[in-house]
């Protein structure tokens, strides 16, 4: 599963993604849960590039009293059955998510180390996803008729707590970035919302089993099932967006060849101490008794 990724620079990706309009909105360099990033949508040549929130059910759309859950990833095996994904899947609301690399935790050293994964030639890539539209006149009402009331047991690929080393999100857990300017900037993007002509969009990334994949099986805890995002080859961009049935869509949900991918350690910068921590008196140590 993937809970964070490196977005593409519009100028760098213009040639690679020439089918789609360049984004005319700002978005952060790294995308985490509830942050806004671009997605490509449309059918039969009428394509758009829209701002959308990462996670098909954004946190602010979860109804009061429901335990928080994550919807950044949807399992290909059950996407047509799970409460939060089946509506978008059955309505053929397919999208492509542009990114430069995506992040996964590697435990080969005995602890979680963030790695970044991309294409071997360094080119940007597109991930298969689903999108949905929300009614902006109501705080938690999706326009397409689904509700955001699923319990945690009904959601896909629940992740570690925000900010933990597992997700790599810059929060309060081990491995968090913790720089004030960075965190304030990310909060600004999160608060911005994904609005386009008065409409709000969100998205999820599709995943497949990767237990036997030479590269992707190296990530996540040793006892966890291995998963991989669905990377769509350039020759299939339009075909994916124009799928006429869910059966046709399933033919795209497959692993990307390991020899065409590259991965390397990419840990978050160490946390900087807060002003309170920096000004604290040093801890007392026991002196020599003799």
C-alpha positions in Angstrom: 0.0 0.0 0.0 1.0 3.6 -0.5 0.2 6.4 1.8 2.5 9.1 0.4 4.2 9.9 -2.9 6.3 12.5 -4.7 4.3 14.6 -7.1 5.5 15.6 -10.5 6.7 19.0 -11.6 4.3 20.2 -14.3 7.1 21.5 -16.5 9.1 18.2 -16.2 6.0 16.1 -16.9 4.5 18.2 -19.7 6.0 16.1 -22.5 5.4 12.7 -20.8 1.7 13.6 -20.1 1.0 15.6 -23.2 -2.5 14.0 -23.4 -3.6 16.0 -20.4 -3.8 19.7 -19.6 -1.1 21.1 -17.3 -2.3 21.8 -13.7 -3.4 25.4 -13.2 -3.3 25.1 -9.4 -0.7 24.7 -6.7 0.0 21.5 -4.9 2.8 20.2 -2.6 5.9 18.4 -3.6 5.0 15.4 -1.4 1.4 14.2 -1.1 0.0 12.6 2.1 -3.4 11.7 3.3 -5.9 14.5 2.8 -3.4 16.6 0.8 -4.4 17.9 -2.6 -2.7 16.6 -5.8 -3.6 16.5 -9.5 -5.5 13.7 -11.2 -6.3 13.1 -14.8 -9.9 12.2 -15.7 -12.2 12.1 -18.7 -13.2 9.9 -21.6 -12.6 9.8 -25.4 -10.2 12.6 -25.6 -12.0 15.1 -23.4 -9.5 14.9 -20.5 -9.1 17.2 -17.5 -6.5 17.8 -14.9 -8.3 18.4 -11.5 -7.2 19.0 -7.9 -8.3 16.1 -5.7 -7.8 15.0 -2.1 -5.7 11.9 -1.5 -8.1 9.4 0.1 -11.4 8.6 -1.5 -13.2 9.5 1.8 -11.3 12.6 3.2 -11.2 12.9 6.9 -13.5 15.9 7.0 -16.1 13.8 5.2 -16.3 11.0 7.8 -19.5 11.3 9.7 -19.4 12.3 13.4 -19.1 9.3 15.7 -17.4 7.1 13.1 -13.9 5.9 13.9 -11.3 7.4 11.5 -10.2 5.2 8.7 -8.0 5.4 5.6 -9.0 5.1 2.0 -5.8 6.1 0.1 -5.6 2.6 -1.4 -8.2 0.2 -2.7 -7.4 -3.5 -3.1 -8.1 -4.8 -6.7 -9.4 -8.1 -5.3 -12.3 -6.4 -3.4 -12.7 -3.0 -4.9 -16.1 -3.9 -6.3 -17.4 -5.1 -2.9 -16.1 -2.7 -0.3 -18.5 0.0 0.8 -16.3 3.0 0.2 -15.0 2.0 -3.2 -17.7 0.0 -5.0 -19.7 3.0 -6.1 -16.8 4.7 -8.0 -15.7 1.3 -9.3 -19.1 0.3 -10.7 -19.6 3.8 -12.2 -16.3 3.4 -14.0 -14.9 6.6 -12.4 -11.3 5.8 -13.4 -8.4 8.3 -13.1 -4.7 8.5 -13.4 -2.5 9.9 -10.6 0.8 11.5 -11.8 3.8 11.0 -9.6 7.6 11.0 -9.8 8.1 8.3 -7.1 6.1 6.8 -4.3 7.2 5.8 -0.8 7.2 2.5 1.1 8.8 1.3 4.4 11.6 -1.2 4.2 12.4 -3.3 7.2 15.6 -5.1 6.0 17.7 -3.2 8.6 15.3 -4.3 11.4 13.5 -1.0 11.5 11.3 1.0 9.1 13.3 3.0 6.6 11.5 5.1 4.0 12.4 4.1 0.5 11.3 5.8 -2.7 10.3 3.8 -5.7 10.0 4.9 -9.3 10.9 4.0 -12.9 14.4 2.9 -13.8 14.7 5.6 -16.4 13.7 8.3 -14.0 10.6 9.2 -16.0 7.4 10.3 -14.2 4.7 7.6 -13.9 0.9 7.3 -13.7 -1.0 5.2 -11.2 -4.4 3.7 -11.7 -7.0 5.2 -9.4 -10.6 5.9 -8.7 -12.2 9.3 -8.2 -15.4 10.6 -6.7 -17.2 13.9 -6.4 -18.5 15.5 -3.3 -21.4 17.9 -2.7 -19.7 21.1 -1.4 -23.0 22.4 0.1 -23.0 19.8 2.8 -20.2 19.0 5.2 -20.2 15.2 4.7 -22.4 14.4 1.8 -21.0 12.8 -1.4 -22.7 13.8 -4.6 -22.7 10.4 -6.0 -25.0 8.9 -3.4 -22.6 6.9 -1.3 -22.2 7.8 2.3 -19.1 8.1 4.5 -20.3 6.1 7.3 -18.3 2.8 6.9 -16.7 1.4 10.0 -13.0 0.7 10.1 -13.6 -3.0 9.4 -15.2 -2.0 6.1 -12.3 0.0 4.8 -9.2 -1.1 2.8 -5.6 -1.3 4.0 -5.8 0.5 7.3 -2.5 2.2 8.0 -0.4 3.1 11.0 -1.2 6.1 13.0 -0.5 9.5 11.4 3.1 10.5 11.5 4.5 7.1 12.2 7.5 5.6 10.5 5.2 3.2 8.6 3.5 6.0 6.7 6.4 8.4 6.6 3.9 11.3 7.1 5.5 14.3 8.7 3.7 14.1 12.0 4.7 13.3 15.6 5.9 9.7 15.2 9.4 8.3 14.6 10.9 9.6 11.4 8.7 12.6 11.2 10.1 15.7 9.6 8.9 18.2 12.1 10.2 21.5 10.5 7.8 24.3 11.3 7.8 25.9 7.8 7.3 22.5 6.1 4.4 21.5 8.4 2.7 24.9 8.1 2.9 24.7 4.3 1.4 21.2 4.3 -1.4 22.3 6.5 -2.2 25.1 4.1 -2.5 22.6 1.2 -4.6 20.3 3.3 -7.0 23.1 4.3 -7.2 24.3 0.7 -9.5 21.5 -0.3 -9.9 20.0 -3.8 -12.3 22.4 -5.5 -12.8 22.8 -9.2 -15.7 25.0 -10.4 -17.4 24.6 -7.1 -16.9 20.8 -7.1 -14.8 18.8 -4.7 -13.0 15.7 -5.8 -11.1 12.9 -4.0 -9.2 9.8 -5.2 -7.7 6.5 -4.2 -4.9 4.4 -5.7 -5.5 0.8 -6.7 -3.2 -2.0 -5.4 -2.5 -5.6 -6.3 -0.7 -8.4 -4.4 3.1 -8.3 -4.7 4.2 -11.3 -2.6 6.2 -12.7 -5.6 7.3 -9.4 -7.1 11.2 -9.2 -7.0 11.1 -5.6 -5.9 7.8 -4.8 -4.2 8.0 -7.8 -1.9 10.8 -6.1 0.0 8.5 -3.5 1.6 6.4 -3.4 4.7 6.7 -5.6 7.7 8.0 -9.1 7.2 4.7 -10.7 8.3 2.5 -8.3 6.2 1.1 -9.1 2.8 3.1 -7.4 0.1 1.2 -4.9 -2.1 2.0 -2.7 -5.1 0.4 0.3 -6.8 -0.8 -0.4 -10.3 1.5 1.6 -12.6 -0.1 2.2 -16.0 2.2 2.1 -19.1 2.1 5.1 -21.4 0.5 3.0 -24.2 -2.5 2.3 -22.0 -3.3 5.7 -20.5 -6.3 6.3 -22.7 -7.4 2.7 -22.6 -7.6 2.8 -18.8 -9.6 6.0 -18.7 -12.0 4.7 -21.4 -12.7 1.3 -20.0 -16.3 0.3 -20.8 -16.8 -2.2 -18.0 -15.3 -3.3 -14.7 -14.3 -6.6 -16.3 -12.2 -4.7 -18.9 -10.8 -2.5 -16.1 -9.5 -5.6 -14.2 -7.3 -6.5 -17.2 -5.2 -3.4 -16.3 -4.7 -4.4 -12.6 -1.4 -6.1 -12.8 2.2 -5.7 -11.5 4.7 -3.5 -13.3 7.9 -5.3 -14.4 10.6 -5.1 -11.7 13.4 -4.6 -14.3 11.7 -1.3 -15.3 11.6 0.0 -11.7 14.2 1.5 -9.3 14.2 1.8 -5.5 16.5 3.4 -3.0 16.5 4.5 0.6 15.1 8.0 1.1 14.6 8.6 4.8 13.0 11.7 6.1 15.3 14.4 7.4 15.8 14.2 11.2 13.4 16.1 13.3 14.4 19.5 14.5 14.0 20.2 18.2 11.2 22.6 19.1 12.0 25.9 20.8 10.9 24.4 24.1 13.1 21.4 23.6 16.1 23.5 22.5 15.8 25.7 25.6 15.4 22.9 28.1 18.1 22.3 30.7 20.3 19.3 30.0 19.4 16.1 31.9 21.3 15.5 35.1 23.8 12.7 35.1 25.1 10.7 38.0 28.7 11.8 38.9 31.5 9.5 39.7 31.3 8.3 43.3 35.1 8.3 43.7 
